[in-house]
Amino acid sequence: MQQYIALTLLIEKDEPGYVAYCQELDVASSGATVEEATENISDAVEAYLNVLEKEGIREQIFKEKGVRIFAVRPTSVPCKEHFALKTGAFYRPYIKELHQLQVARA
């Protein structure tokens, strides 16, 4: 059975580059360009999710943080809250199939 998560990535200008933040999981990263910041936050979120899976606490953390699991790939991200966006800031969706994130348990 396929399962998906949909998260919100906030990207904003922060000299000299960009800061990226996943509001649902409280994970942050940065990059020199929008593309680099987006790639870095995606990698950071995936690494965090892999640790949750490896430690066997994914369900607990998802429940605590209000992260929903979808049976069908969502077409958008249902944002829990929005921050007042600064000039040059924007949201990007992060939609991932959960089986792509799982790692072998030790």
TISETI-780602 format. One record per residue (C-alpha): residue number from 1; residue in one letter; x, y, z. Coordinates in pm, 1 decimal. Layout:
lose:lumti:xx:yy:zz
NUM:a:X:Y:Z
...
# end
This chain:
lose:lumti:xx:yy:zz
1:m:0.0:0.0:0.0
2:q:136.0:338.7:-97.8
3:q:149.3:615.3:160.9
4:y:243.2:978.6:113.4
5:i:322.5:1279.9:325.7
6:a:281.2:1642.6:224.7
7:l:493.3:1905.7:396.1
8:t:545.8:2277.9:352.4
9:l:885.3:2426.1:274.0
10:l:934.3:2798.3:335.4
11:i:1216.2:2953.9:132.4
12:e:1326.5:3308.5:205.0
13:k:1611.2:3539.5:112.3
14:d:1872.5:3579.7:384.5
15:e:2193.4:3747.3:275.3
16:p:2406.4:3617.6:122.7
17:g:2178.3:3326.3:19.9
18:y:1849.6:3160.2:111.1
19:v:1714.5:2988.7:421.3
20:a:1471.4:2697.1:390.1
21:y:1243.2:2572.0:666.4
22:c:1000.0:2278.9:694.4
23:q:738.2:2412.2:934.3
24:e:574.6:2077.4:1013.9
25:l:896.1:1901.5:1118.2
26:d:1093.5:2204.5:1240.2
27:v:1387.2:2125.0:1008.4
28:a:1596.1:2399.1:848.7
29:s:1874.3:2434.5:594.2
30:s:2018.2:2694.1:358.3
31:g:2182.3:2745.8:22.4
32:a:2341.6:3005.9:-201.1
33:t:2049.0:2990.5:-448.6
34:v:1679.3:2904.6:-426.6
35:e:1749.3:2575.8:-601.8
36:e:2034.3:2487.2:-365.6
37:a:1829.7:2579.3:-57.6
38:t:1539.4:2368.9:-187.8
39:e:1766.6:2070.9:-255.6
40:n:1935.6:2105.5:85.1
41:i:1607.7:2125.5:281.0
42:s:1471.0:1828.3:86.2
43:d:1783.3:1629.3:177.2
44:a:1758.3:1740.8:542.7
45:v:1389.5:1644.5:565.0
46:e:1456.1:1307.1:405.2
47:a:1745.8:1241.6:644.8
48:y:1525.5:1335.3:942.0
49:l:1246.3:1107.7:820.1
50:n:1492.5:822.4:772.5
51:v:1615.4:862.6:1131.8
52:l:1255.5:857.1:1258.0
53:e:1194.1:536.8:1063.9
54:k:1519.6:374.2:1176.9
55:e:1446.4:458.9:1542.1
56:g:1087.9:331.7:1508.1
57:i:936.0:662.3:1620.5
58:r:790.2:793.2:1294.0
59:e:426.5:738.7:1394.6
60:q:481.9:901.6:1734.6
61:i:652.6:1210.6:1588.0
62:f:396.6:1243.8:1306.9
63:k:118.2:1235.7:1566.7
64:e:292.4:1492.1:1789.3
65:k:360.4:1725.5:1497.0
66:g:26.6:1671.2:1320.2
67:v:178.2:1525.6:1002.2
68:r:-86.4:1340.1:802.6
69:i:-28.3:1026.7:596.9
70:f:-225.4:1006.7:271.5
71:a:-327.9:691.1:84.7
72:v:-337.9:883.9:-244.5
73:r:-68.5:1125.9:-360.4
74:p:-187.8:1474.2:-262.0
75:t:-199.2:1739.9:-531.5
76:s:-128.1:2019.2:-283.4
77:v:-0.4:2067.6:69.2
78:p:-262.2:2140.8:335.7
79:c:-72.5:2404.9:535.3
80:k:-143.5:2408.0:908.5
81:e:-41.0:2770.0:945.6
82:h:109.9:3044.9:738.7
83:f:370.2:3290.1:846.8
84:a:358.5:3650.2:729.0
85:l:588.2:3622.1:429.9
86:k:873.2:3866.0:388.7
87:t:949.8:4006.9:45.5
88:g:1120.0:3736.8:-155.9
89:a:983.2:3449.3:55.6
90:f:756.9:3176.0:-76.5
91:y:625.8:2828.7:-1.9
92:r:708.4:2508.5:-191.5
93:p:534.2:2174.3:-146.0
94:y:726.5:1864.1:-38.8
95:i:529.4:1552.8:-131.5
96:k:699.4:1217.3:-90.0
97:e:598.8:852.5:-99.1
98:l:687.3:704.2:240.1
99:h:835.5:376.7:116.7
100:q:1101.1:584.2:-62.7
101:l:1220.1:707.6:275.7
102:q:1240.7:385.2:470.0
103:v:1574.6:236.8:567.9
104:a:1660.0:-114.1:681.0
105:r:1636.6:-159.6:1056.6
106:a:1956.8:-265.9:1229.0
# end
